[in-house]
Amino acid sequence: MAEHQDHADDHGQAFYVKIWAILLVLLILSILGPIVAPTAFGIAVVKAYLVAANFMHLNVEKKYISYLLATMLMLVLLFFAGTAPDVMEHKGQNWENVAAEKEIERALEAQGAADAHGEHGGTHDDAAH
C-alpha cells in the first residue's frame, strides 16, 4: 500500500514539474517577445490559466468559486470597457485633454524648429558648413 502511495506522489510531482516546465518555456517566449511572434498578452493569458487551473486547484473547489472568478473577470472587463475610451483618447464626449494637446503641439514645434536648423539627430559635421 505504501508503494502505491509513493507511486501516486511521484506521478503528482511529475505533473507539477511538467506544468512548471511549460510555464518556464512560456516565460522564455515572453522575454523573447516579438522575435518569436506570439503576443505577450496571449502568453500571459495561457500562463494565468495554467497557474489557476493547476496550482490554485480550482477544479476541486466548489462550483460557486468558478462563478465568483468569472464574475470578477467580467467586472474587470466592464471596467476596462467603460474607462478605455476616455483614457486611450485625447478627446471624449464631454471633455478634452488640453495638456496632452499642448504637449503634442510643443513637440511638433520643437521638431519643426530642429528640422529648420538642419538638426536631424545624427552626427553633425561642422566642417561641411
N, CA, C and O atoms as a GROMACS GRO file, in nm:
protein
  516
    1MET      N    1   0.083  -0.119   0.000
    1MET     CA    2   0.000   0.000   0.000
    1MET      C    3   0.087   0.125   0.000
    1MET      O    4   0.057   0.222  -0.069
    2ALA      N    5   0.195   0.123   0.077
    2ALA     CA    6   0.285   0.238   0.084
    2ALA      C    7   0.352   0.262  -0.051
    2ALA      O    8   0.376   0.376  -0.089
    3GLU      N    9   0.383   0.152  -0.124
    3GLU     CA   10   0.444   0.167  -0.256
    3GLU      C   11   0.348   0.236  -0.352
    3GLU      O   12   0.390   0.319  -0.433
    4HIS      N   13   0.220   0.202  -0.343
    4HIS     CA   14   0.120   0.264  -0.429
    4HIS      C   15   0.112   0.415  -0.400
    4HIS      O   16   0.102   0.496  -0.493
    5GLN      N   17   0.116   0.452  -0.272
    5GLN     CA   18   0.111   0.594  -0.235
    5GLN      C   19   0.234   0.668  -0.286
    5GLN      O   20   0.224   0.780  -0.335
    6ASP      N   21   0.354   0.604  -0.273
    6ASP     CA   22   0.476   0.666  -0.324
    6ASP      C   23   0.468   0.687  -0.474
    6ASP      O   24   0.512   0.790  -0.526
    7HIS      N   25   0.411   0.587  -0.546
    7HIS     CA   26   0.396   0.599  -0.691
    7HIS      C   27   0.302   0.714  -0.726
    7HIS      O   28   0.328   0.789  -0.820
    8ALA      N   29   0.194   0.728  -0.650
    8ALA     CA   30   0.099   0.837  -0.674
    8ALA      C   31   0.165   0.972  -0.648
    8ALA      O   32   0.141   1.068  -0.721
    9ASP      N   33   0.248   0.981  -0.542
    9ASP     CA   34   0.317   1.105  -0.513
    9ASP      C   35   0.416   1.140  -0.624
    9ASP      O   36   0.428   1.257  -0.663
   10ASP      N   37   0.488   1.039  -0.676
   10ASP     CA   38   0.581   1.062  -0.785
   10ASP      C   39   0.507   1.111  -0.909
   10ASP      O   40   0.554   1.201  -0.979
   11HIS      N   41   0.391   1.050  -0.936
   11HIS     CA   42   0.312   1.092  -1.052
   11HIS      C   43   0.264   1.236  -1.033
   11HIS      O   44   0.265   1.314  -1.129
   12GLY      N   45   0.221   1.272  -0.913
   12GLY     CA   46   0.176   1.408  -0.885
   12GLY      C   47   0.289   1.508  -0.902
   12GLY      O   48   0.270   1.615  -0.960
   13GLN      N   49   0.408   1.472  -0.851
   13GLN     CA   50   0.523   1.562  -0.866
   13GLN      C   51   0.560   1.577  -1.013
   13GLN      O   52   0.593   1.687  -1.057
   14ALA      N   53   0.554   1.469  -1.089
   14ALA     CA   54   0.588   1.476  -1.231
   14ALA      C   55   0.491   1.568  -1.304
   14ALA      O   56   0.530   1.642  -1.394
   15PHE      N   57   0.364   1.565  -1.265
   15PHE     CA   58   0.265   1.652  -1.326
   15PHE      C   59   0.299   1.798  -1.300
   15PHE      O   60   0.295   1.880  -1.392
   16TYR      N   61   0.332   1.831  -1.176
   16TYR     CA   62   0.365   1.970  -1.142
   16TYR      C   63   0.496   2.014  -1.207
   16TYR      O   64   0.509   2.130  -1.245
   17VAL      N   65   0.590   1.925  -1.219
   17VAL     CA   66   0.716   1.958  -1.287
   17VAL      C   67   0.688   1.985  -1.434
   17VAL      O   68   0.749   2.074  -1.494
   18LYS      N   69   0.597   1.907  -1.494
   18LYS     CA   70   0.560   1.928  -1.634
   18LYS      C   71   0.496   2.066  -1.652
   18LYS      O   72   0.528   2.138  -1.746
   19ILE      N   73   0.404   2.102  -1.562
   19ILE     CA   74   0.339   2.234  -1.570
   19ILE      C   75   0.443   2.344  -1.550
   19ILE      O   76   0.441   2.445  -1.620
   20TRP      N   77   0.536   2.323  -1.455
   20TRP     CA   78   0.642   2.421  -1.431
   20TRP      C   79   0.727   2.438  -1.557
   20TRP      O   80   0.763   2.550  -1.593
   21ALA      N   81   0.759   2.328  -1.625
   21ALA     CA   82   0.840   2.335  -1.746
   21ALA      C   83   0.767   2.413  -1.856
   21ALA      O   84   0.827   2.493  -1.928
   22ILE      N   85   0.636   2.389  -1.868
   22ILE     CA   86   0.557   2.463  -1.968
   22ILE      C   87   0.559   2.612  -1.935
   22ILE      O   88   0.576   2.695  -2.024
   23LEU      N   89   0.541   2.645  -1.806
   23LEU     CA   90   0.544   2.785  -1.765
   23LEU      C   91   0.681   2.847  -1.792
   23LEU      O   92   0.689   2.964  -1.830
   24LEU      N   93   0.786   2.772  -1.773
   24LEU     CA   94   0.922   2.821  -1.799
   24LEU      C   95   0.941   2.851  -1.947
   24LEU      O   96   0.998   2.954  -1.983
   25VAL      N   97   0.893   2.761  -2.033
   25VAL     CA   98   0.904   2.784  -2.178
   25VAL      C   99   0.823   2.908  -2.217
   25VAL      O  100   0.869   2.988  -2.299
   26LEU      N  101   0.704   2.924  -2.158
   26LEU     CA  102   0.623   3.042  -2.189
   26LEU      C  103   0.690   3.170  -2.139
   26LEU      O  104   0.679   3.275  -2.202
   27LEU      N  105   0.760   3.161  -2.025
   27LEU     CA  106   0.836   3.277  -1.976
   27LEU      C  107   0.944   3.316  -2.076
   27LEU      O  108   0.963   3.434  -2.106
   28ILE      N  109   1.014   3.217  -2.128
   28ILE     CA  110   1.121   3.244  -2.225
   28ILE      C  111   1.062   3.308  -2.351
   28ILE      O  112   1.120   3.400  -2.407
   29LEU      N  113   0.945   3.257  -2.395
   29LEU     CA  114   0.878   3.316  -2.512
   29LEU      C  115   0.836   3.461  -2.482
   29LEU      O  116   0.844   3.547  -2.570
   30SER      N  117   0.792   3.487  -2.358
   30SER     CA  118   0.753   3.623  -2.321
   30SER      C  119   0.873   3.717  -2.329
   30SER      O  120   0.861   3.831  -2.374
   31ILE      N  121   0.988   3.668  -2.284
   31ILE     CA  122   1.108   3.751  -2.282
   31ILE      C  123   1.156   3.777  -2.425
   31ILE      O  124   1.199   3.888  -2.458
   32LEU      N  125   1.150   3.674  -2.510
   32LEU     CA  126   1.193   3.692  -2.648
   32LEU      C  127   1.100   3.785  -2.723
   32LEU      O  128   1.141   3.855  -2.816
   33GLY      N  129   0.974   3.786  -2.683
   33GLY     CA  130   0.877   3.881  -2.734
   33GLY      C  131   0.851   3.875  -2.881
   33GLY      O  132   0.825   3.768  -2.936
   34PRO      N  133   0.857   3.989  -2.946
   34PRO     CA  134   0.818   3.998  -3.087
   34PRO      C  135   0.907   3.917  -3.181
   34PRO      O  136   0.869   3.892  -3.295
   35ILE      N  137   1.021   3.876  -3.136
   35ILE     CA  138   1.111   3.798  -3.221
   35ILE      C  139   1.045   3.666  -3.259
   35ILE      O  140   1.060   3.619  -3.372
   36VAL      N  141   0.973   3.605  -3.165
   36VAL     CA  142   0.915   3.472  -3.186
   36VAL      C  143   0.776   3.480  -3.248
   36VAL      O  144   0.733   3.384  -3.312
   37ALA      N  145   0.706   3.589  -3.230
   37ALA     CA  146   0.576   3.618  -3.290
   37ALA      C  147   0.456   3.613  -3.196
   37ALA      O  148   0.370   3.699  -3.210
   38PRO      N  149   0.443   3.519  -3.101
   38PRO     CA  150   0.323   3.524  -3.016
   38PRO      C  151   0.321   3.652  -2.932
   38PRO      O  152   0.426   3.703  -2.892
   39THR      N  153   0.204   3.701  -2.907
   39THR     CA  154   0.193   3.824  -2.829
   39THR      C  155   0.215   3.795  -2.681
   39THR      O  156   0.184   3.686  -2.633
   40ALA      N  157   0.267   3.892  -2.611
   40ALA     CA  158   0.291   3.877  -2.468
   40ALA      C  159   0.159   3.862  -2.393
   40ALA      O  160   0.151   3.788  -2.295
   41PHE      N  161   0.055   3.932  -2.439
   41PHE     CA  162  -0.074   3.923  -2.372
   41PHE      C  163  -0.132   3.782  -2.385
   41PHE      O  164  -0.185   3.728  -2.288
   42GLY      N  165  -0.122   3.724  -2.502
   42GLY     CA  166  -0.171   3.586  -2.522
   42GLY      C  167  -0.096   3.487  -2.435
   42GLY      O  168  -0.156   3.396  -2.378
   43ILE      N  169   0.035   3.504  -2.427
   43ILE     CA  170   0.115   3.414  -2.343
   43ILE      C  171   0.078   3.434  -2.196
   43ILE      O  172   0.072   3.337  -2.121
   44ALA      N  173   0.054   3.557  -2.156
   44ALA     CA  174   0.016   3.584  -2.017
   44ALA      C  175  -0.117   3.519  -1.982
   44ALA      O  176  -0.134   3.468  -1.872
   45VAL      N  177  -0.210   3.519  -2.075
   45VAL     CA  178  -0.340   3.454  -2.051
   45VAL      C  179  -0.321   3.304  -2.034
   45VAL      O  180  -0.381   3.244  -1.945
   46VAL      N  181  -0.240   3.243  -2.119
   46VAL     CA  182  -0.214   3.098  -2.108
   46VAL      C  183  -0.147   3.066  -1.975
   46VAL      O  184  -0.184   2.970  -1.908
   47LYS      N  185  -0.047   3.147  -1.937
   47LYS     CA  186   0.022   3.123  -1.810
   47LYS      C  187  -0.073   3.138  -1.692
   47LYS      O  188  -0.071   3.058  -1.599
   48ALA      N  189  -0.156   3.242  -1.695
   48ALA     CA  190  -0.252   3.262  -1.586
   48ALA      C  191  -0.349   3.145  -1.577
   48ALA      O  192  -0.382   3.100  -1.467
   49TYR      N  193  -0.394   3.095  -1.692
   49TYR     CA  194  -0.484   2.980  -1.690
   49TYR      C  195  -0.415   2.857  -1.631
   49TYR      O  196  -0.473   2.788  -1.548
   50LEU      N  197  -0.292   2.831  -1.674
   50LEU     CA  198  -0.220   2.714  -1.622
   50LEU      C  199  -0.200   2.722  -1.470
   50LEU      O  200  -0.217   2.623  -1.400
   51VAL      N  201  -0.164   2.840  -1.422
   51VAL     CA  202  -0.145   2.856  -1.277
   51VAL      C  203  -0.276   2.839  -1.204
   51VAL      O  204  -0.283   2.767  -1.104
   52ALA      N  205  -0.381   2.903  -1.253
   52ALA     CA  206  -0.511   2.894  -1.186
   52ALA      C  207  -0.566   2.752  -1.188
   52ALA      O  208  -0.619   2.704  -1.088
   53ALA      N  209  -0.553   2.686  -1.301
   53ALA     CA  210  -0.611   2.553  -1.314
   53ALA      C  211  -0.532   2.446  -1.239
   53ALA      O  212  -0.590   2.352  -1.186
   54ASN      N  213  -0.400   2.462  -1.233
   54ASN     CA  214  -0.319   2.353  -1.178
   54ASN      C  215  -0.263   2.380  -1.038
   54ASN      O  216  -0.246   2.286  -0.960
   55PHE      N  217  -0.236   2.504  -1.005
   55PHE     CA  218  -0.176   2.532  -0.875
   55PHE      C  219  -0.276   2.589  -0.775
   55PHE      O  220  -0.254   2.581  -0.654
   56MET      N  221  -0.385   2.648  -0.824
   56MET     CA  222  -0.486   2.700  -0.734
   56MET      C  223  -0.595   2.596  -0.706
   56MET      O  224  -0.683   2.618  -0.623
   57HIS      N  225  -0.589   2.484  -0.776
   57HIS     CA  226  -0.680   2.371  -0.756
   57HIS      C  227  -0.826   2.413  -0.771
   57HIS      O  228  -0.912   2.368  -0.695
   58LEU      N  229  -0.853   2.497  -0.868
   58LEU     CA  230  -0.990   2.542  -0.889
   58LEU      C  231  -1.081   2.428  -0.934
   58LEU      O  232  -1.203   2.433  -0.914
   59ASN      N  233  -1.023   2.325  -0.995
   59ASN     CA  234  -1.106   2.214  -1.043
   59ASN      C  235  -1.164   2.131  -0.929
   59ASN      O  236  -1.260   2.056  -0.952
   60VAL      N  237  -1.110   2.142  -0.808
   60VAL     CA  238  -1.165   2.065  -0.696
   60VAL      C  239  -1.243   2.154  -0.598
   60VAL      O  240  -1.294   2.105  -0.498
   61GLU      N  241  -1.251   2.282  -0.627
   61GLU     CA  242  -1.328   2.372  -0.541
   61GLU      C  243  -1.476   2.360  -0.572
   61GLU      O  244  -1.516   2.302  -0.672
   62LYS      N  245  -1.555   2.415  -0.484
   62LYS     CA  246  -1.699   2.416  -0.507
   62LYS      C  247  -1.729   2.502  -0.629
   62LYS      O  248  -1.653   2.592  -0.663
   63LYS      N  249  -1.842   2.474  -0.694
   63LYS     CA  250  -1.877   2.541  -0.818
   63LYS      C  251  -1.887   2.693  -0.804
   63LYS      O  252  -1.853   2.766  -0.897
   64TYR      N  253  -1.932   2.741  -0.688
   64TYR     CA  254  -1.952   2.885  -0.675
   64TYR      C  255  -1.821   2.962  -0.684
   64TYR      O  256  -1.823   3.080  -0.718
   65ILE      N  257  -1.708   2.899  -0.657
   65ILE     CA  258  -1.578   2.965  -0.671
   65ILE      C  259  -1.554   3.000  -0.818
   65ILE      O  260  -1.508   3.110  -0.849
   66SER      N  261  -1.586   2.908  -0.908
   66SER     CA  262  -1.572   2.936  -1.051
   66SER      C  263  -1.664   3.049  -1.094
   66SER      O  264  -1.626   3.133  -1.176
   67TYR      N  265  -1.785   3.050  -1.039
   67TYR     CA  266  -1.878   3.158  -1.072
   67TYR      C  267  -1.827   3.293  -1.021
   67TYR      O  268  -1.838   3.394  -1.090
   68LEU      N  269  -1.770   3.294  -0.901
   68LEU     CA  270  -1.713   3.418  -0.847
   68LEU      C  271  -1.597   3.467  -0.934
   68LEU      O  272  -1.587   3.586  -0.964
   69LEU      N  273  -1.511   3.375  -0.974
   69LEU     CA  274  -1.398   3.410  -1.059
   69LEU      C  275  -1.446   3.467  -1.192
   69LEU      O  276  -1.396   3.569  -1.238
   70ALA      N  277  -1.544   3.402  -1.254
   70ALA     CA  278  -1.597   3.450  -1.381
   70ALA      C  279  -1.662   3.588  -1.364
   70ALA      O  280  -1.647   3.674  -1.449
   71THR      N  281  -1.734   3.608  -1.252
   71THR     CA  282  -1.797   3.736  -1.226
   71THR      C  283  -1.693   3.847  -1.211
   71THR      O  284  -1.710   3.956  -1.265
   72MET      N  285  -1.587   3.819  -1.138
   72MET     CA  286  -1.482   3.919  -1.119
   72MET      C  287  -1.414   3.954  -1.252
   72MET      O  288  -1.384   4.070  -1.278
   73LEU      N  289  -1.389   3.854  -1.334
   73LEU     CA  290  -1.328   3.881  -1.465
   73LEU      C  291  -1.421   3.965  -1.552
   73LEU      O  292  -1.375   4.054  -1.623
   74MET      N  293  -1.550   3.938  -1.547
   74MET     CA  294  -1.646   4.018  -1.623
   74MET      C  295  -1.650   4.162  -1.572
   74MET      O  296  -1.661   4.256  -1.652
   75LEU      N  297  -1.641   4.182  -1.440
   75LEU     CA  298  -1.639   4.317  -1.385
   75LEU      C  299  -1.514   4.393  -1.428
   75LEU      O  300  -1.521   4.512  -1.457
   76VAL      N  301  -1.400   4.325  -1.433
   76VAL     CA  302  -1.276   4.390  -1.479
   76VAL      C  303  -1.291   4.430  -1.626
   76VAL      O  304  -1.252   4.541  -1.664
   77LEU      N  305  -1.347   4.341  -1.708
   77LEU     CA  306  -1.368   4.374  -1.849
   77LEU      C  307  -1.467   4.489  -1.865
   77LEU      O  308  -1.449   4.576  -1.951
   78LEU      N  309  -1.570   4.492  -1.783
   78LEU     CA  310  -1.668   4.601  -1.787
   78LEU      C  311  -1.602   4.733  -1.748
   78LEU      O  312  -1.626   4.836  -1.811
   79PHE      N  313  -1.518   4.730  -1.643
   79PHE     CA  314  -1.445   4.850  -1.602
   79PHE      C  315  -1.355   4.900  -1.714
   79PHE      O  316  -1.351   5.020  -1.742
   80PHE      N  317  -1.282   4.808  -1.777
   80PHE     CA  318  -1.194   4.846  -1.888
   80PHE      C  319  -1.273   4.906  -2.002
   80PHE      O  320  -1.236   5.010  -2.057
   81ALA      N  321  -1.384   4.840  -2.039
   81ALA     CA  322  -1.465   4.889  -2.150
   81ALA      C  323  -1.523   5.027  -2.118
   81ALA      O  324  -1.539   5.109  -2.208
   82GLY      N  325  -1.553   5.052  -1.993
   82GLY     CA  326  -1.610   5.181  -1.955
   82GLY      C  327  -1.508   5.293  -1.948
   82GLY      O  328  -1.542   5.408  -1.975
   83THR      N  329  -1.385   5.262  -1.914
   83THR     CA  330  -1.284   5.367  -1.898
   83THR      C  331  -1.191   5.382  -2.018
   83THR      O  332  -1.134   5.489  -2.038
   84ALA      N  333  -1.174   5.278  -2.097
   84ALA     CA  334  -1.078   5.280  -2.207
   84ALA      C  335  -1.103   5.392  -2.308
   84ALA      O  336  -1.007   5.456  -2.351
   85PRO      N  337  -1.228   5.418  -2.347
   85PRO     CA  338  -1.246   5.525  -2.446
   85PRO      C  339  -1.196   5.660  -2.397
   85PRO      O  340  -1.146   5.740  -2.476
   86ASP      N  341  -1.209   5.688  -2.268
   86ASP     CA  342  -1.162   5.816  -2.216
   86ASP      C  343  -1.011   5.817  -2.195
   86ASP      O  344  -0.946   5.918  -2.219
   87VAL      N  345  -0.957   5.707  -2.151
   87VAL     CA  346  -0.815   5.701  -2.117
   87VAL      C  347  -0.729   5.693  -2.242
   87VAL      O  348  -0.619   5.748  -2.245
   88MET      N  349  -0.777   5.625  -2.344
   88MET     CA  350  -0.696   5.600  -2.462
   88MET      C  351  -0.708   5.709  -2.568
   88MET      O  352  -0.637   5.703  -2.669
   89GLU      N  353  -0.793   5.806  -2.549
   89GLU     CA  354  -0.812   5.912  -2.647
   89GLU      C  355  -0.783   6.048  -2.582
   89GLU      O  356  -0.786   6.061  -2.460
   90HIS      N  357  -0.756   6.147  -2.665
   90HIS     CA  358  -0.733   6.283  -2.615
   90HIS      C  359  -0.862   6.362  -2.600
   90HIS      O  360  -0.866   6.464  -2.532
   91LYS      N  361  -0.968   6.314  -2.664
   91LYS     CA  362  -1.097   6.382  -2.654
   91LYS      C  363  -1.206   6.281  -2.624
   91LYS      O  364  -1.201   6.167  -2.671
   92GLY      N  365  -1.303   6.323  -2.545
   92GLY     CA  366  -1.418   6.239  -2.515
   92GLY      C  367  -1.545   6.314  -2.550
   92GLY      O  368  -1.540   6.419  -2.614
   93GLN      N  369  -1.660   6.261  -2.508
   93GLN     CA  370  -1.787   6.326  -2.540
   93GLN      C  371  -1.801   6.459  -2.466
   93GLN      O  372  -1.851   6.556  -2.522
   94ASN      N  373  -1.757   6.464  -2.342
   94ASN     CA  374  -1.778   6.584  -2.260
   94ASN      C  375  -1.648   6.641  -2.205
   94ASN      O  376  -1.652   6.719  -2.109
   95TRP      N  377  -1.535   6.607  -2.260
   95TRP     CA  378  -1.409   6.655  -2.206
   95TRP      C  379  -1.302   6.658  -2.314
   95TRP      O  380  -1.317   6.599  -2.421
   96GLU      N  381  -1.196   6.728  -2.284
   96GLU     CA  382  -1.084   6.740  -2.375
   96GLU      C  383  -0.955   6.741  -2.293
   96GLU      O  384  -0.948   6.811  -2.192
   97ASN      N  385  -0.855   6.667  -2.334
   97ASN     CA  386  -0.728   6.661  -2.264
   97ASN      C  387  -0.637   6.771  -2.318
   97ASN      O  388  -0.557   6.749  -2.409
   98VAL      N  389  -0.651   6.890  -2.262
   98VAL     CA  390  -0.580   7.008  -2.309
   98VAL      C  391  -0.429   6.992  -2.290
   98VAL      O  392  -0.352   7.033  -2.377
   99ALA      N  393  -0.388   6.934  -2.178
   99ALA     CA  394  -0.245   6.918  -2.151
   99ALA      C  395  -0.178   6.830  -2.256
   99ALA      O  396  -0.067   6.859  -2.300
  100ALA      N  397  -0.244   6.721  -2.295
  100ALA     CA  398  -0.186   6.633  -2.396
  100ALA      C  399  -0.178   6.704  -2.531
  100ALA      O  400  -0.079   6.689  -2.602
  101GLU      N  401  -0.281   6.780  -2.566
  101GLU     CA  402  -0.279   6.853  -2.693
  101GLU      C  403  -0.167   6.957  -2.695
  101GLU      O  404  -0.098   6.971  -2.796
  102LYS      N  405  -0.148   7.029  -2.584
  102LYS     CA  406  -0.041   7.128  -2.577
  102LYS      C  407   0.096   7.062  -2.588
  102LYS      O  408   0.186   7.116  -2.653
  103GLU      N  409   0.112   6.946  -2.526
  103GLU     CA  410   0.240   6.876  -2.532
  103GLU      C  411   0.268   6.830  -2.675
  103GLU      O  412   0.382   6.837  -2.721
  104ILE      N  413   0.167   6.783  -2.744
  104ILE     CA  414   0.184   6.742  -2.884
  104ILE      C  415   0.222   6.862  -2.970
  104ILE      O  416   0.313   6.853  -3.053
  105GLU      N  417   0.154   6.975  -2.951
  105GLU     CA  418   0.188   7.097  -3.026
  105GLU      C  419   0.331   7.141  -2.997
  105GLU      O  420   0.403   7.178  -3.089
  106ARG      N  421   0.373   7.137  -2.868
  106ARG     CA  422   0.508   7.177  -2.831
  106ARG      C  423   0.611   7.086  -2.898
  106ARG      O  424   0.711   7.134  -2.950
  107ALA      N  425   0.585   6.954  -2.896
  107ALA     CA  426   0.679   6.860  -2.957
  107ALA      C  427   0.687   6.880  -3.108
  107ALA      O  428   0.795   6.871  -3.166
  108LEU      N  429   0.574   6.906  -3.171
  108LEU     CA  430   0.575   6.930  -3.316
  108LEU      C  431   0.650   7.058  -3.351
  108LEU      O  432   0.723   7.063  -3.450
  109GLU      N  433   0.630   7.163  -3.270
  109GLU     CA  434   0.703   7.288  -3.294
  109GLU      C  435   0.852   7.268  -3.274
  109GLU      O  436   0.933   7.320  -3.352
  110ALA      N  437   0.890   7.194  -3.171
  110ALA     CA  438   1.032   7.168  -3.146
  110ALA      C  439   1.091   7.087  -3.261
  110ALA      O  440   1.205   7.111  -3.302
  111GLN      N  441   1.015   6.992  -3.313
  111GLN     CA  442   1.062   6.911  -3.425
  111GLN      C  443   1.076   6.998  -3.550
  111GLN      O  444   1.173   6.985  -3.626
  112GLY      N  445   0.979   7.087  -3.572
  112GLY     CA  446   0.985   7.178  -3.687
  112GLY      C  447   1.104   7.272  -3.678
  112GLY      O  448   1.170   7.297  -3.779
  113ALA      N  449   1.132   7.324  -3.559
  113ALA     CA  450   1.248   7.413  -3.540
  113ALA      C  451   1.377   7.337  -3.564
  113ALA      O  452   1.471   7.391  -3.624
  114ALA      N  453   1.383   7.214  -3.517
  114ALA     CA  454   1.503   7.133  -3.536
  114ALA      C  455   1.524   7.103  -3.684
  114ALA      O  456   1.637   7.106  -3.733
  115ASP      N  457   1.415   7.074  -3.755
  115ASP     CA  458   1.426   7.047  -3.899
  115ASP      C  459   1.469   7.172  -3.975
  115ASP      O  460   1.544   7.163  -4.072
  116ALA      N  461   1.420   7.290  -3.932
  116ALA     CA  462   1.455   7.416  -3.998
  116ALA      C  463   1.603   7.448  -3.983
  116ALA      O  464   1.662   7.510  -4.071
  117HIS      N  465   1.662   7.406  -3.871
  117HIS     CA  466   1.804   7.432  -3.847
  117HIS      C  467   1.892   7.320  -3.899
  117HIS      O  468   2.013   7.323  -3.882
  118GLY      N  469   1.831   7.220  -3.962
  118GLY     CA  470   1.909   7.110  -4.019
  118GLY      C  471   1.949   7.005  -3.918
  118GLY      O  472   2.030   6.918  -3.948
  119GLU      N  473   1.893   7.011  -3.798
  119GLU     CA  474   1.924   6.910  -3.698
  119GLU      C  475   1.835   6.790  -3.723
  119GLU      O  476   1.713   6.804  -3.736
  120HIS      N  477   1.896   6.674  -3.730
  120HIS     CA  478   1.817   6.554  -3.756
  120HIS      C  479   1.856   6.439  -3.664
  120HIS      O  480   1.826   6.324  -3.695
  121GLY      N  481   1.919   6.467  -3.555
  121GLY     CA  482   1.950   6.365  -3.455
  121GLY      C  483   2.076   6.286  -3.485
  121GLY      O  484   2.122   6.212  -3.398
  122GLY      N  485   2.131   6.298  -3.603
  122GLY     CA  486   2.253   6.225  -3.636
  122GLY      C  487   2.376   6.304  -3.595
  122GLY      O  488   2.365   6.402  -3.520
  123THR      N  489   2.491   6.263  -3.642
  123THR     CA  490   2.613   6.339  -3.612
  123THR      C  491   2.615   6.464  -3.699
  123THR      O  492   2.572   6.461  -3.814
  124HIS      N  493   2.664   6.571  -3.643
  124HIS     CA  494   2.667   6.698  -3.712
  124HIS      C  495   2.810   6.730  -3.750
  124HIS      O  496   2.897   6.736  -3.664
  125ASP      N  497   2.835   6.749  -3.878
  125ASP     CA  498   2.970   6.776  -3.927
  125ASP      C  499   2.985   6.926  -3.948
  125ASP      O  500   2.937   6.981  -4.047
  126ASP      N  501   3.053   6.994  -3.853
  126ASP     CA  502   3.070   7.139  -3.859
  126ASP      C  503   3.161   7.180  -3.976
  126ASP      O  504   3.148   7.291  -4.028
  127ALA      N  505   3.251   7.095  -4.018
  127ALA     CA  506   3.345   7.130  -4.125
  127ALA      C  507   3.274   7.144  -4.258
  127ALA      O  508   3.323   7.213  -4.347
  128ALA      N  509   3.159   7.080  -4.274
  128ALA     CA  510   3.086   7.084  -4.402
  128ALA      C  511   3.017   7.218  -4.418
  128ALA      O  512   2.986   7.255  -4.532
  129HIS      N  513   2.992   7.294  -4.312
  129HIS     CA  514   2.920   7.420  -4.323
  129HIS      C  515   3.014   7.533  -4.333
  129HIS      O  516   2.971   7.648  -4.344
   0.00000   0.00000   0.00000
